Structure formats: structure tokens, C-alpha cells
């Protein structure tokens, strides 16, 4: 009998900001090495998310300024691009507007008042 083995990638946690640097129910942008990352404080749900800041639709660094909310019966958390209103899942990065776009998502954790992104 062969047993399945799950392989987990090592995550390096990088400190990026303090919790008060990200508005409640909003986003902020941090730069880690050469990449801009959008961080979202979904305070209504007591949840944090991180994605690439680049909107893949028009290639603009704007997602951290997008509106966050929930969609569908499952109340999936999402962000809407502030310019063209394409919406993306904050969990999977999938475009919820029916287009073939995908966001890169990052693990995120908050310890005390410090926010960390997993690379």
C-alpha cells in the first residue's frame, strides 16, 4: 500500500509593516525586494490577505487601493481594481469577473502589531 506524502514548501516570513499602517477594511502597498505587494486588513472579518499589487488587466500597480468585500453564498473575500472594477478572490487570486486573469497570493500573518508576508 502506497502512502501519499504532502510536500510543503519552506516559507520565509518577512516583516513588512505594523498593523496600524494598513487601514481597517482597506489596503496598503509594501515593497519586498523588487516586488510590490498589496496587504488587506479585512477588519469586518478579522482577516488579513496579501496579493500582488499589479492588476493583471491593465498592468497597473493599483490593487492596494481597491475596495474589498465579499461575494457569493460562500462570502468569498474579494478585491476590486479601483480603475476597471475587475474583481479577484483574496483567497485564490482567481478573477471573479469571468476573465482569464490570476493574482499571485501570499501567506500573511499578524503577530502582535507586526505584519509578516510569507515568501
C-alpha positions as CSV (number, residue, x, y, z in Angstrom):
1,X,0.0,0.0,0.0
2,X,1.5,3.3,-1.1
3,X,1.0,6.3,1.3
4,X,0.6,9.8,-0.1
5,X,3.1,12.3,1.2
6,X,2.3,16.0,1.1
7,X,5.3,18.2,0.4
8,X,5.3,21.6,1.9
9,X,7.5,24.4,0.7
10,X,9.5,26.3,3.2
11,X,8.2,29.8,3.9
12,X,10.4,32.7,4.8
13,X,8.4,35.2,6.9
14,X,9.4,38.8,6.2
15,X,8.3,41.6,8.5
16,X,6.7,44.3,6.3
17,X,4.8,46.8,8.5
18,X,2.8,47.5,11.6
19,X,-0.9,46.8,11.8
20,X,-1.7,50.5,12.2
21,X,0.0,51.1,8.8
22,X,-2.9,49.3,7.0
23,X,-6.3,51.0,7.2
24,X,-9.2,49.0,8.6
25,X,-11.2,47.4,5.8
26,X,-8.7,48.7,3.3
27,X,-5.3,48.1,1.8
28,X,-1.7,49.3,1.6
29,X,1.3,48.6,-0.5
30,X,4.6,47.3,0.7
31,X,7.8,46.6,-1.4
32,X,9.6,43.4,-0.7
33,X,12.8,43.2,-2.7
34,X,11.6,44.2,-6.2
35,X,8.0,43.3,-5.8
36,X,5.1,45.4,-4.8
37,X,2.6,43.5,-2.5
38,X,-0.9,44.6,-1.6
39,X,-1.9,44.0,2.0
40,X,-5.5,44.0,3.0
41,X,-6.9,44.4,6.5
42,X,-10.4,43.0,6.3
43,X,-11.3,44.2,9.8
44,X,-15.0,43.3,9.4
45,X,-14.0,39.7,9.2
46,X,-10.9,39.9,11.4
47,X,-8.8,38.6,8.4
48,X,-5.7,39.7,6.6
49,X,-4.7,39.0,2.9
50,X,-1.8,39.7,0.6
51,X,-1.6,39.7,-3.2
52,X,0.5,41.2,-5.9
53,X,-0.2,44.9,-6.3
54,X,-0.2,44.7,-10.1
55,X,-3.6,44.4,-11.7
56,X,-3.1,41.9,-14.5
57,X,-5.9,43.5,-16.6
58,X,-4.2,46.8,-17.4
59,X,-0.8,46.2,-15.8
60,X,-1.2,49.0,-13.2
61,X,0.1,48.9,-9.6
62,X,-3.2,49.8,-8.0
63,X,-4.8,46.8,-6.2
64,X,-3.9,48.0,-2.7
65,X,-6.2,50.9,-3.4
66,X,-9.1,48.7,-4.4
67,X,-12.3,48.1,-2.5
68,X,-12.6,44.9,-0.5
69,X,-15.8,43.0,0.1
70,X,-17.4,39.5,-0.1
71,X,-19.1,37.7,-3.0
72,X,-21.5,34.8,-3.4
73,X,-23.2,32.5,-0.9
74,X,-19.8,31.5,0.5
75,X,-19.0,35.1,1.2
76,X,-15.6,34.7,-0.5
77,X,-13.4,37.8,0.2
78,X,-12.5,39.8,-2.9
79,X,-10.8,43.0,-4.0
80,X,-12.0,45.2,-7.0
81,X,-9.5,47.1,-9.1
82,X,-10.1,50.8,-8.4
83,X,-9.9,51.7,-12.1
84,X,-11.7,48.9,-14.1
85,X,-13.6,47.1,-11.4
86,X,-12.3,43.6,-12.2
87,X,-12.7,41.6,-9.0
88,X,-10.3,39.0,-7.7
89,X,-10.6,36.4,-4.9
90,X,-8.3,37.3,-2.0
91,X,-8.1,33.5,-1.2
92,X,-7.1,32.1,-4.6
93,X,-6.3,35.1,-6.7
94,X,-8.8,34.0,-9.3
95,X,-10.6,36.7,-11.4
96,X,-14.2,36.6,-10.3
97,X,-15.3,38.8,-13.3
98,X,-15.2,35.9,-15.7
99,X,-11.9,36.9,-17.3
100,X,-8.8,34.7,-17.6
101,X,-6.6,36.7,-15.1
102,X,-4.9,35.4,-11.9
103,X,-3.3,37.2,-9.0
104,X,-0.4,35.9,-7.1
105,X,-1.4,35.5,-3.4
106,X,0.9,35.3,-0.4
107,X,0.6,33.8,3.1
108,X,0.3,36.5,5.7
109,X,0.3,36.5,9.5
110,X,0.0,39.1,12.2
111,X,1.9,38.7,15.4
112,X,1.0,41.4,18.0
113,X,1.2,44.6,16.0
114,X,3.6,43.3,13.3
115,X,2.6,42.1,9.8
116,X,4.6,39.4,8.0
117,X,4.4,38.1,4.4
118,X,5.5,34.6,3.6
119,X,7.8,34.2,0.6
